Amino acid sequence: MTQEVDLWLDDDTIVALSTPPGIGGLAVVRISGSRAVGLARTCVPGLPRSPSARRADFVELKIRDELLDRGLVTVFPAPASYTGEEVVEISLHGSPVLVDRLIAALCSAGARRAQPGEFTLRAFRNGRIDLLQAEAVNELIHARTLDGARMAISSMEGALTGRLQRLRTHLVELGAALETEIEFGEDQHIGNVVDPGRITSALKEIRLILERARFNEVLSNGLKVVIAGRVNAGKSTLFNSLLGHDRALVSSRPGTTRDFLTETIYIDGFPVDLTDVAGWDAGSRDELESQGIRRGVERLNSGDAVLFLVDASRPLSEADHEMDKLSVSHCRLVVATKMDQADPEVLKQIRRRYAGNYYCEVCALNEPDLPAVKDFLRSRIQGLTRRKNDFVVSARQRELLRDLEERLSRLCTGLEKQSYEVELLAEELRGAMDCIGRLTGGITSAEVLDAVFSRFCIGK
């Protein structure tokens, strides 16, 4: 967040709309800070002198004695509030005009409009949550799947925090042992003071978290599926059939799709992002076509599954073989298309070549439901959801966990050696503890806070 105020030191009373902007049945305006109740009273003259904690009072909202609306006001005293400060929430009808006027009036009385994520930052700043839990709040808000929401809740409850705190306890014990070794090296041996197996166990746990981080990302954000194949293999027709409406242009002319198209379908309530990429052509290409194909390959490599289309009406070509090599290492379903026009010899060759693959045959024009394709996607979703972890891992956290893994690995190697440089081990230990501090927010720079909280919506 780029702003003139220092959010770490600032003690202004802040205000923001906490429900989505726009027209709705209800809007909630949140105020937080030491003057929250006093400022709220400027627009809620009927607010009791000593309002009951966490009880909604039905009141009139007034601006300069003019009735604005009638709504509910709830007071959350410090420190038992979301931010750890005095918090007031005002519920009124969801008219943008009413909300804007109420917030403007509160700002005129002395409040400041909140920055993105500032309420949660204050909860972190006041010790209500750590940085892992703060990031989980944002993950929960943006969760696209029920499993993703469950993992975010688990992270908010401290699932990952607890693991890292236990690891930190082990590292503190090891640090004491290393300091003893440095000070009294002739009389002590580290192996008599610390159990290297505890660090090995911690290393295994960090590796397990990293191994499952990708699956957690899928559970949080949905399955990413790429539809790939040579030019005019029927990708856009299949894409439209899965969507249930025409989104991509369909033509017998090769190269209709020059760039990728992405749309979302839902299978058993789970979001699946379908991407129709430019057709693969082994021949000469113009610059625009080459860029489309390159971007398609990038999408393929970052996807979770591939629908690899082969045209059953035409002999396999060099383009088919090249796309086969590009997609073979991915989780894929080979789809023989245009079965209404299939060449018997070509079909026999395709069946023989892909006998050991997930495989189906379709005519997308005549099979709008495409049950075989959807069954493959459903099985992929079920396979991933069974491998879920109980917390989410962001890109920032993953980078720090990888650094932590490397340092713990070097620590384990050093502890297992008969001879080692204890000062080097101590340095690795300090680096590992620094990683944990940056993960949980015990050691956090302003730049990290900017990066984390700028991704939040205003009002949270």
ROTORMAR-957841 format. One record per residue (C-alpha): z, y, x; residue number from 0; chain; residue in three letters. Coordinates in Angstrom, 3 decimals. Layout:
BEGIN
NODE;zz;yy;xx;sese;zavex;drendren
NODE;Z;Y;X;NUM;A;ALA
...
***
This chain:
BEGIN
NODE;zz;yy;xx;sese;zavex;drendren
NODE;0.000;0.000;0.000;0;A;MET
NODE;-0.955;3.383;1.350;1;A;THR
NODE;1.316;6.094;0.029;2;A;GLN
NODE;3.215;9.122;1.197;3;A;GLU
NODE;6.666;7.719;0.410;4;A;VAL
NODE;8.376;5.092;2.526;5;A;ASP
NODE;9.001;2.347;-0.027;6;A;LEU
NODE;11.591;0.709;2.205;7;A;TRP
NODE;13.797;3.807;2.260;8;A;LEU
NODE;12.782;5.580;-0.946;9;A;ASP
NODE;15.401;5.736;-3.710;10;A;ASP
NODE;13.373;7.492;-6.420;11;A;ASP
NODE;13.683;6.247;-9.966;12;A;THR
NODE;10.319;4.655;-10.738;13;A;ILE
NODE;8.460;3.969;-13.981;14;A;VAL
NODE;5.384;1.936;-14.950;15;A;ALA
NODE;3.788;-0.006;-17.765;16;A;LEU
NODE;4.737;-3.660;-17.241;17;A;SER
NODE;2.440;-5.184;-19.855;18;A;THR
NODE;-1.372;-5.263;-19.458;19;A;PRO
NODE;-3.042;-1.892;-20.064;20;A;PRO
NODE;-5.096;-1.406;-23.187;21;A;GLY
NODE;-4.608;-1.779;-26.914;22;A;ILE
NODE;-2.091;-4.387;-28.034;23;A;GLY
NODE;0.671;-5.127;-30.464;24;A;GLY
NODE;3.365;-4.304;-27.913;25;A;LEU
NODE;3.781;-2.399;-24.662;26;A;ALA
NODE;6.774;-2.469;-22.298;27;A;VAL
NODE;7.549;0.472;-20.040;28;A;VAL
NODE;9.949;-0.344;-17.206;29;A;ARG
NODE;12.202;2.148;-15.408;30;A;ILE
NODE;14.219;1.276;-12.286;31;A;SER
NODE;16.571;3.301;-10.146;32;A;GLY
NODE;19.949;4.982;-10.121;33;A;SER
NODE;18.863;7.495;-12.804;34;A;ARG
NODE;17.103;5.001;-15.077;35;A;ALA
NODE;19.474;5.303;-18.048;36;A;VAL
NODE;19.730;9.089;-17.783;37;A;GLY
NODE;15.961;9.537;-17.639;38;A;LEU
NODE;15.439;7.084;-20.501;39;A;ALA
NODE;17.857;9.121;-22.603;40;A;ARG
NODE;15.526;12.160;-22.365;41;A;THR
NODE;13.059;10.214;-24.521;42;A;CYS
NODE;15.630;8.099;-26.373;43;A;VAL
NODE;18.238;10.614;-27.589;44;A;PRO
NODE;19.840;7.963;-29.792;45;A;GLY
NODE;20.618;5.652;-26.872;46;A;LEU
NODE;24.368;4.825;-26.970;47;A;PRO
NODE;26.513;6.591;-24.394;48;A;ARG
NODE;27.556;3.211;-23.012;49;A;SER
NODE;24.675;0.910;-23.960;50;A;PRO
NODE;25.393;-2.799;-24.112;51;A;SER
NODE;23.983;-4.772;-21.198;52;A;ALA
NODE;20.858;-6.853;-21.889;53;A;ARG
NODE;20.923;-6.135;-25.642;54;A;ARG
NODE;17.924;-4.593;-27.359;55;A;ALA
NODE;18.717;-1.510;-29.456;56;A;ASP
NODE;16.291;-0.280;-32.119;57;A;PHE
NODE;15.775;3.430;-31.476;58;A;VAL
NODE;13.527;6.407;-32.061;59;A;GLU
NODE;11.398;7.557;-29.130;60;A;LEU
NODE;11.035;11.340;-29.058;61;A;LYS
NODE;9.226;13.841;-26.831;62;A;ILE
NODE;10.680;17.370;-27.193;63;A;ARG
NODE;12.210;16.403;-30.549;64;A;ASP
NODE;8.856;15.139;-31.833;65;A;GLU
NODE;8.880;11.524;-32.999;66;A;LEU
NODE;6.596;9.464;-30.753;67;A;LEU
NODE;7.368;5.943;-32.010;68;A;ASP
NODE;10.155;3.579;-32.914;69;A;ARG
NODE;10.912;0.713;-30.587;70;A;GLY
NODE;13.461;-1.310;-28.642;71;A;LEU
NODE;15.398;-0.252;-25.543;72;A;VAL
NODE;17.153;-2.750;-23.281;73;A;THR
NODE;19.416;-1.782;-20.391;74;A;VAL
NODE;20.011;-4.048;-17.374;75;A;PHE
NODE;22.885;-2.727;-15.227;76;A;PRO
NODE;22.812;-3.049;-11.445;77;A;ALA
NODE;23.007;-5.369;-9.633;78;A;PRO
NODE;22.290;-7.956;-12.363;79;A;ALA
NODE;18.704;-6.844;-12.964;80;A;SER
NODE;15.285;-7.848;-11.694;81;A;TYR
NODE;15.242;-5.167;-8.994;82;A;THR
NODE;18.979;-5.147;-8.311;83;A;GLY
NODE;19.024;-1.547;-9.542;84;A;GLU
NODE;19.704;-0.016;-12.925;85;A;GLU
NODE;16.736;-1.017;-15.094;86;A;VAL
NODE;15.672;0.126;-18.561;87;A;VAL
NODE;12.841;-1.459;-20.532;88;A;GLU
NODE;11.340;0.389;-23.483;89;A;ILE
NODE;9.232;-1.604;-25.949;90;A;SER
NODE;6.867;0.349;-28.191;91;A;LEU
NODE;3.591;-0.167;-30.007;92;A;HIS
NODE;0.732;-0.959;-27.626;93;A;GLY
NODE;-1.260;2.235;-27.963;94;A;SER
NODE;-2.480;3.611;-24.606;95;A;PRO
NODE;-2.005;7.152;-25.961;96;A;VAL
NODE;1.671;6.528;-26.765;97;A;LEU
NODE;2.303;4.754;-23.461;98;A;VAL
NODE;0.661;7.485;-21.384;99;A;ASP
NODE;2.636;10.189;-23.162;100;A;ARG
NODE;5.932;8.336;-22.723;101;A;LEU
NODE;5.361;7.742;-19.000;102;A;ILE
NODE;4.249;11.358;-18.491;103;A;ALA
NODE;7.425;12.566;-20.200;104;A;ALA
NODE;9.618;10.338;-18.025;105;A;LEU
NODE;7.843;11.615;-14.904;106;A;CYS
NODE;8.378;15.214;-16.045;107;A;SER
NODE;12.084;14.376;-16.363;108;A;ALA
NODE;12.219;13.214;-12.730;109;A;GLY
NODE;10.831;9.682;-12.476;110;A;ALA
NODE;7.963;8.672;-10.164;111;A;ARG
NODE;5.091;6.381;-11.083;112;A;ARG
NODE;5.609;3.019;-9.398;113;A;ALA
NODE;3.248;1.685;-6.723;114;A;GLN
NODE;1.694;-1.813;-7.074;115;A;PRO
NODE;4.420;-4.417;-6.652;116;A;GLY
NODE;7.161;-1.854;-6.156;117;A;GLU
NODE;9.576;-3.401;-8.671;118;A;PHE
NODE;9.348;-6.741;-6.877;119;A;THR
NODE;9.572;-5.023;-3.489;120;A;LEU
NODE;12.837;-3.460;-4.591;121;A;ARG
NODE;14.098;-6.880;-5.667;122;A;ALA
NODE;13.266;-8.090;-2.147;123;A;PHE
NODE;14.738;-4.987;-0.531;124;A;ARG
NODE;17.985;-5.390;-2.478;125;A;ASN
NODE;18.365;-9.065;-1.602;126;A;GLY
NODE;17.601;-10.464;-5.064;127;A;ARG
NODE;14.758;-12.590;-3.661;128;A;ILE
NODE;13.240;-13.348;-0.268;129;A;ASP
NODE;9.614;-12.733;0.707;130;A;LEU
NODE;8.513;-16.266;-0.175;131;A;LEU
NODE;9.919;-15.831;-3.669;132;A;GLN
NODE;8.339;-12.387;-3.976;133;A;ALA
NODE;4.912;-13.785;-3.171;134;A;GLU
NODE;5.507;-16.571;-5.688;135;A;ALA
NODE;5.974;-13.925;-8.404;136;A;VAL
NODE;2.405;-12.762;-7.800;137;A;ASN
NODE;1.152;-16.352;-7.690;138;A;GLU
NODE;2.757;-16.983;-11.077;139;A;LEU
NODE;1.157;-13.896;-12.621;140;A;ILE
NODE;-2.290;-14.981;-11.402;141;A;HIS
NODE;-1.913;-18.739;-11.988;142;A;ALA
NODE;-4.961;-20.198;-13.737;143;A;ARG
NODE;-3.535;-23.672;-14.307;144;A;THR
NODE;-0.296;-25.036;-15.736;145;A;LEU
NODE;0.383;-26.940;-12.499;146;A;ASP
NODE;-0.158;-23.742;-10.515;147;A;GLY
NODE;2.333;-21.932;-12.729;148;A;ALA
NODE;4.860;-24.749;-12.312;149;A;ARG
NODE;4.553;-24.598;-8.523;150;A;MET
NODE;4.938;-20.822;-8.539;151;A;ALA
NODE;8.105;-21.159;-10.622;152;A;ILE
NODE;9.408;-23.752;-8.161;153;A;SER
NODE;8.707;-21.365;-5.271;154;A;SER
NODE;10.451;-18.548;-7.123;155;A;MET
NODE;13.462;-20.853;-7.475;156;A;GLU
NODE;13.506;-21.298;-3.672;157;A;GLY
NODE;11.805;-24.688;-3.108;158;A;ALA
NODE;10.161;-23.650;0.167;159;A;LEU
NODE;12.952;-21.244;1.083;160;A;THR
NODE;15.499;-24.082;1.060;161;A;GLY
NODE;13.399;-26.190;3.418;162;A;ARG
NODE;12.952;-23.334;5.866;163;A;LEU
NODE;16.609;-22.356;5.765;164;A;GLN
NODE;17.607;-25.925;6.671;165;A;ARG
NODE;15.108;-25.834;9.520;166;A;LEU
NODE;16.501;-22.515;10.689;167;A;ARG
NODE;19.987;-24.035;10.782;168;A;THR
NODE;18.701;-26.787;13.069;169;A;HIS
NODE;17.008;-24.220;15.317;170;A;LEU
NODE;20.189;-22.151;15.566;171;A;VAL
NODE;22.045;-25.270;16.733;172;A;GLU
NODE;19.308;-25.988;19.237;173;A;LEU
NODE;19.455;-22.370;20.426;174;A;GLY
NODE;23.158;-22.706;21.132;175;A;ALA
NODE;22.450;-25.875;23.105;176;A;ALA
NODE;19.722;-24.181;25.115;177;A;LEU
NODE;21.987;-21.250;25.933;178;A;GLU
NODE;24.625;-23.741;27.079;179;A;THR
NODE;22.032;-25.424;29.285;180;A;GLU
NODE;20.974;-22.099;30.780;181;A;ILE
NODE;24.570;-21.023;31.496;182;A;GLU
NODE;26.031;-24.378;32.552;183;A;PHE
NODE;22.984;-26.402;33.541;184;A;GLY
NODE;24.804;-28.377;36.218;185;A;GLU
NODE;27.529;-29.570;33.886;186;A;ASP
NODE;25.704;-30.098;30.586;187;A;GLN
NODE;22.604;-31.936;29.410;188;A;HIS
NODE;20.851;-30.825;26.304;189;A;ILE
NODE;20.314;-34.396;25.162;190;A;GLY
NODE;24.052;-34.738;24.743;191;A;ASN
NODE;24.236;-31.667;22.503;192;A;VAL
NODE;21.198;-31.715;20.194;193;A;VAL
NODE;19.333;-34.529;18.470;194;A;ASP
NODE;15.564;-34.117;19.144;195;A;PRO
NODE;14.923;-36.322;16.099;196;A;GLY
NODE;15.956;-33.487;13.797;197;A;ARG
NODE;13.237;-31.259;15.246;198;A;ILE
NODE;10.747;-34.138;14.959;199;A;THR
NODE;11.669;-34.540;11.281;200;A;SER
NODE;11.224;-30.811;10.720;201;A;ALA
NODE;7.824;-30.947;12.406;202;A;LEU
NODE;6.736;-33.767;10.097;203;A;LYS
NODE;7.826;-31.770;7.061;204;A;GLU
NODE;5.891;-28.669;8.184;205;A;ILE
NODE;2.795;-30.828;8.751;206;A;ARG
NODE;3.155;-32.301;5.271;207;A;LEU
NODE;3.347;-28.813;3.764;208;A;ILE
NODE;0.175;-27.796;5.631;209;A;LEU
NODE;-1.621;-30.994;4.688;210;A;GLU
NODE;-0.996;-30.345;1.009;211;A;ARG
NODE;-1.575;-26.612;1.080;212;A;ALA
NODE;-5.244;-27.004;0.125;213;A;ARG
NODE;-4.382;-29.170;-2.865;214;A;PHE
NODE;-1.806;-26.620;-3.954;215;A;ASN
NODE;-4.513;-23.955;-3.772;216;A;GLU
NODE;-6.705;-26.045;-6.054;217;A;VAL
NODE;-3.847;-26.536;-8.500;218;A;LEU
NODE;-3.195;-22.802;-8.541;219;A;SER
NODE;-6.767;-21.545;-8.720;220;A;ASN
NODE;-8.844;-24.347;-10.214;221;A;GLY
NODE;-11.526;-26.718;-8.921;222;A;LEU
NODE;-14.539;-25.234;-7.112;223;A;LYS
NODE;-17.711;-27.280;-7.690;224;A;VAL
NODE;-21.139;-26.610;-6.168;225;A;VAL
NODE;-24.381;-27.783;-7.762;226;A;ILE
NODE;-26.809;-28.391;-4.895;227;A;ALA
NODE;-30.199;-29.959;-4.328;228;A;GLY
NODE;-33.741;-29.240;-3.359;229;A;ARG
NODE;-35.905;-26.615;-5.034;230;A;VAL
NODE;-36.664;-27.351;-8.699;231;A;ASN
NODE;-34.373;-30.390;-8.861;232;A;ALA
NODE;-32.888;-29.240;-12.177;233;A;GLY
NODE;-29.774;-27.462;-10.916;234;A;LYS
NODE;-30.008;-24.505;-13.300;235;A;SER
NODE;-30.675;-26.793;-16.276;236;A;THR
NODE;-27.598;-28.859;-15.424;237;A;LEU
NODE;-25.590;-25.659;-14.858;238;A;PHE
NODE;-26.548;-24.325;-18.303;239;A;ASN
NODE;-25.825;-27.680;-19.970;240;A;SER
NODE;-22.326;-27.843;-18.509;241;A;LEU
NODE;-21.656;-24.261;-19.605;242;A;LEU
NODE;-22.976;-24.911;-23.086;243;A;GLY
NODE;-25.234;-21.844;-23.008;244;A;HIS
NODE;-28.112;-20.405;-20.972;245;A;ASP
NODE;-26.724;-18.511;-17.989;246;A;ARG
NODE;-29.243;-19.327;-15.250;247;A;ALA
NODE;-32.984;-18.806;-15.553;248;A;LEU
NODE;-34.858;-22.094;-15.862;249;A;VAL
NODE;-38.474;-22.330;-14.743;250;A;SER
NODE;-40.872;-24.924;-13.344;251;A;SER
NODE;-41.668;-22.378;-10.674;252;A;ARG
NODE;-39.795;-23.272;-7.433;253;A;PRO
NODE;-37.158;-20.924;-6.080;254;A;GLY
NODE;-36.080;-19.324;-9.363;255;A;THR
NODE;-32.477;-19.122;-8.096;256;A;THR
NODE;-32.403;-16.931;-4.973;257;A;ARG
NODE;-28.642;-16.413;-4.915;258;A;ASP
NODE;-25.690;-18.325;-6.337;259;A;PHE
NODE;-24.302;-18.004;-9.857;260;A;LEU
NODE;-20.693;-18.870;-10.689;261;A;THR
NODE;-19.163;-19.484;-14.112;262;A;GLU
NODE;-15.978;-21.228;-15.273;263;A;THR
NODE;-15.665;-24.178;-17.642;264;A;ILE
NODE;-12.456;-25.930;-18.695;265;A;TYR
NODE;-11.933;-29.682;-18.579;266;A;ILE
NODE;-8.729;-30.810;-20.276;267;A;ASP
NODE;-7.477;-27.246;-19.893;268;A;GLY
NODE;-8.133;-27.170;-16.129;269;A;PHE
NODE;-10.469;-24.416;-14.837;270;A;PRO
NODE;-13.583;-25.599;-12.987;271;A;VAL
NODE;-15.644;-22.928;-11.220;272;A;ASP
NODE;-19.277;-24.092;-11.243;273;A;LEU
NODE;-21.645;-22.567;-8.695;274;A;THR
NODE;-25.405;-22.959;-8.968;275;A;ASP
NODE;-26.790;-22.290;-5.467;276;A;VAL
NODE;-30.325;-21.581;-4.289;277;A;ALA
NODE;-32.526;-24.671;-4.011;278;A;GLY
NODE;-32.913;-26.239;-0.587;279;A;TRP
NODE;-36.392;-25.965;0.883;280;A;ASP
NODE;-37.259;-27.591;4.207;281;A;ALA
NODE;-40.461;-25.537;4.508;282;A;GLY
NODE;-41.065;-21.918;5.445;283;A;SER
NODE;-38.934;-19.323;3.653;284;A;ARG
NODE;-38.947;-15.580;3.235;285;A;ASP
NODE;-35.896;-13.615;4.330;286;A;GLU
NODE;-34.411;-13.341;0.826;287;A;LEU
NODE;-34.734;-17.075;0.195;288;A;GLU
NODE;-33.192;-17.870;3.587;289;A;SER
NODE;-30.198;-15.653;2.829;290;A;GLN
NODE;-29.718;-17.343;-0.538;291;A;GLY
NODE;-29.792;-20.789;1.036;292;A;ILE
NODE;-27.376;-19.754;3.787;293;A;ARG
NODE;-24.915;-18.392;1.251;294;A;ARG
NODE;-25.312;-21.576;-0.767;295;A;GLY
NODE;-24.354;-23.678;2.251;296;A;VAL
NODE;-21.289;-21.490;2.784;297;A;GLU
NODE;-20.251;-22.090;-0.831;298;A;ARG
NODE;-20.841;-25.809;-0.439;299;A;LEU
NODE;-18.631;-25.990;2.651;300;A;ASN
NODE;-15.774;-24.132;0.932;301;A;SER
NODE;-15.967;-26.101;-2.335;302;A;GLY
NODE;-13.820;-28.970;-3.568;303;A;ASP
NODE;-16.651;-31.131;-4.904;304;A;ALA
NODE;-20.453;-31.244;-4.921;305;A;VAL
NODE;-22.923;-32.293;-7.579;306;A;LEU
NODE;-25.891;-33.360;-5.408;307;A;PHE
NODE;-29.043;-33.454;-7.517;308;A;LEU
NODE;-32.080;-35.592;-6.694;309;A;VAL
NODE;-35.241;-35.355;-8.802;310;A;ASP
NODE;-36.137;-38.800;-10.167;311;A;ALA
NODE;-39.657;-37.633;-11.035;312;A;SER
NODE;-40.695;-36.869;-7.430;313;A;ARG
NODE;-40.465;-38.839;-4.159;314;A;PRO
NODE;-37.521;-38.010;-1.917;315;A;LEU
NODE;-38.489;-35.259;0.498;316;A;SER
NODE;-37.291;-33.842;3.793;317;A;GLU
NODE;-35.321;-31.258;1.793;318;A;ALA
NODE;-33.499;-34.094;-0.036;319;A;ASP
NODE;-32.619;-35.746;3.271;320;A;HIS
NODE;-31.340;-32.469;4.740;321;A;GLU
NODE;-29.187;-31.729;1.692;322;A;MET
NODE;-27.930;-35.318;1.806;323;A;ASP
NODE;-26.673;-34.756;5.364;324;A;LYS
NODE;-25.070;-31.432;4.415;325;A;LEU
NODE;-23.165;-32.879;1.456;326;A;SER
NODE;-22.345;-36.432;2.600;327;A;VAL
NODE;-18.962;-35.483;4.067;328;A;SER
NODE;-17.861;-33.809;0.816;329;A;HIS
NODE;-16.457;-35.334;-2.334;330;A;CYS
NODE;-19.717;-35.607;-4.251;331;A;ARG
NODE;-21.488;-37.069;-7.226;332;A;LEU
NODE;-25.153;-37.930;-6.717;333;A;VAL
NODE;-27.009;-37.019;-9.914;334;A;VAL
NODE;-30.500;-38.361;-10.532;335;A;ALA
NODE;-32.121;-35.757;-12.802;336;A;THR
NODE;-35.167;-35.584;-15.096;337;A;LYS
NODE;-34.721;-39.159;-16.253;338;A;MET
NODE;-37.170;-38.493;-19.117;339;A;ASP
NODE;-39.863;-38.064;-16.449;340;A;GLN
NODE;-38.549;-40.597;-13.921;341;A;ALA
NODE;-41.003;-42.391;-11.615;342;A;ASP
NODE;-39.934;-46.089;-11.571;343;A;PRO
NODE;-40.552;-46.475;-7.813;344;A;GLU
NODE;-38.733;-43.267;-6.981;345;A;VAL
NODE;-35.815;-44.245;-9.204;346;A;LEU
NODE;-35.606;-47.646;-7.509;347;A;LYS
NODE;-35.500;-45.931;-4.098;348;A;GLN
NODE;-32.797;-43.482;-5.249;349;A;ILE
NODE;-30.618;-46.264;-6.692;350;A;ARG
NODE;-30.928;-48.301;-3.524;351;A;ARG
NODE;-30.199;-45.334;-1.228;352;A;ARG
NODE;-27.103;-44.155;-3.139;353;A;TYR
NODE;-25.705;-47.499;-4.239;354;A;ALA
NODE;-22.408;-46.844;-2.442;355;A;GLY
NODE;-21.913;-43.326;-3.818;356;A;ASN
NODE;-20.519;-41.882;-7.007;357;A;TYR
NODE;-23.772;-41.868;-8.953;358;A;TYR
NODE;-25.161;-41.136;-12.393;359;A;CYS
NODE;-28.496;-40.513;-14.095;360;A;GLU
NODE;-29.079;-37.680;-16.555;361;A;VAL
NODE;-31.639;-35.716;-18.454;362;A;CYS
NODE;-29.770;-32.446;-18.845;363;A;ALA
NODE;-32.135;-31.213;-21.546;364;A;LEU
NODE;-31.371;-34.198;-23.783;365;A;ASN
NODE;-27.696;-34.731;-22.807;366;A;GLU
NODE;-25.868;-31.474;-23.462;367;A;PRO
NODE;-22.447;-33.128;-23.096;368;A;ASP
NODE;-23.200;-34.818;-19.751;369;A;LEU
NODE;-20.273;-37.258;-20.089;370;A;PRO
NODE;-20.855;-38.956;-16.708;371;A;ALA
NODE;-20.731;-35.641;-14.845;372;A;VAL
NODE;-17.648;-34.460;-16.726;373;A;LYS
NODE;-15.916;-37.814;-16.148;374;A;ASP
NODE;-16.474;-37.361;-12.395;375;A;PHE
NODE;-15.001;-33.859;-12.508;376;A;LEU
NODE;-12.113;-35.103;-14.642;377;A;ARG
NODE;-11.345;-37.880;-12.125;378;A;SER
NODE;-11.443;-35.344;-9.306;379;A;ARG
NODE;-8.960;-33.122;-11.153;380;A;ILE
NODE;-6.649;-36.053;-11.858;381;A;GLN
NODE;-6.787;-37.163;-8.230;382;A;GLY
NODE;-5.788;-33.722;-7.030;383;A;LEU
NODE;-3.066;-33.088;-9.573;384;A;THR
NODE;-1.363;-36.340;-8.604;385;A;ARG
NODE;-1.098;-35.004;-5.045;386;A;ARG
NODE;0.655;-31.793;-6.025;387;A;LYS
NODE;3.509;-30.303;-4.057;388;A;ASN
NODE;6.391;-28.399;-5.561;389;A;ASP
NODE;5.569;-24.964;-4.170;390;A;PHE
NODE;2.594;-22.736;-3.466;391;A;VAL
NODE;1.461;-21.707;0.022;392;A;VAL
NODE;-0.432;-18.436;0.495;393;A;SER
NODE;-2.920;-17.697;3.289;394;A;ALA
NODE;-0.306;-15.560;5.085;395;A;ARG
NODE;2.279;-18.311;4.819;396;A;GLN
NODE;-0.181;-20.972;5.968;397;A;ARG
NODE;-0.986;-19.014;9.127;398;A;GLU
NODE;2.710;-18.662;9.961;399;A;LEU
NODE;3.368;-22.335;9.170;400;A;LEU
NODE;0.595;-23.340;11.575;401;A;ARG
NODE;2.155;-21.164;14.280;402;A;ASP
NODE;5.530;-22.728;13.486;403;A;LEU
NODE;4.007;-26.217;13.674;404;A;GLU
NODE;2.561;-25.527;17.137;405;A;GLU
NODE;5.861;-24.188;18.438;406;A;ARG
NODE;7.865;-27.101;17.027;407;A;LEU
NODE;5.350;-29.501;18.547;408;A;SER
NODE;5.831;-27.937;21.974;409;A;ARG
NODE;9.603;-28.016;21.463;410;A;LEU
NODE;9.487;-31.739;20.641;411;A;CYS
NODE;7.340;-32.452;23.701;412;A;THR
NODE;9.708;-30.482;25.913;413;A;GLY
NODE;12.817;-32.181;24.555;414;A;LEU
NODE;11.289;-35.618;25.075;415;A;GLU
NODE;10.487;-34.968;28.735;416;A;LYS
NODE;12.886;-35.977;31.465;417;A;GLN
NODE;12.265;-32.685;33.228;418;A;SER
NODE;11.502;-29.425;31.466;419;A;TYR
NODE;11.784;-25.672;31.858;420;A;GLU
NODE;14.665;-24.794;29.562;421;A;VAL
NODE;13.681;-21.121;29.600;422;A;GLU
NODE;10.249;-22.033;28.210;423;A;LEU
NODE;11.848;-24.102;25.462;424;A;LEU
NODE;14.113;-21.172;24.643;425;A;ALA
NODE;11.053;-18.948;24.323;426;A;GLU
NODE;9.364;-21.415;21.964;427;A;GLU
NODE;12.584;-21.551;19.951;428;A;LEU
NODE;12.685;-17.777;19.598;429;A;ARG
NODE;9.045;-17.822;18.487;430;A;GLY
NODE;9.754;-20.531;15.903;431;A;ALA
NODE;12.695;-18.614;14.477;432;A;MET
NODE;10.538;-15.494;14.388;433;A;ASP
NODE;7.971;-17.420;12.283;434;A;CYS
NODE;10.686;-18.379;9.806;435;A;ILE
NODE;11.905;-14.789;9.705;436;A;GLY
NODE;8.416;-13.503;8.921;437;A;ARG
NODE;7.952;-16.190;6.273;438;A;LEU
NODE;11.153;-15.388;4.400;439;A;THR
NODE;11.208;-11.652;5.139;440;A;GLY
NODE;14.167;-11.712;7.505;441;A;GLY
NODE;11.826;-10.195;10.105;442;A;ILE
NODE;9.156;-8.119;8.391;443;A;THR
NODE;7.048;-5.159;9.454;444;A;SER
NODE;5.842;-2.410;7.140;445;A;ALA
NODE;2.279;-3.704;7.589;446;A;GLU
NODE;3.255;-7.130;6.256;447;A;VAL
NODE;4.977;-5.587;3.242;448;A;LEU
NODE;1.878;-3.481;2.581;449;A;ASP
NODE;-0.339;-6.569;2.711;450;A;ALA
NODE;1.926;-8.623;0.437;451;A;VAL
NODE;2.839;-6.136;-2.272;452;A;PHE
NODE;-0.485;-4.275;-2.505;453;A;SER
NODE;-1.910;-7.390;-4.190;454;A;ARG
NODE;0.538;-7.013;-7.104;455;A;PHE
NODE;-0.259;-5.258;-10.345;456;A;CYS
NODE;1.474;-1.959;-11.126;457;A;ILE
NODE;4.531;-2.635;-13.262;458;A;GLY
NODE;5.594;-5.763;-11.352;459;A;LYS
***
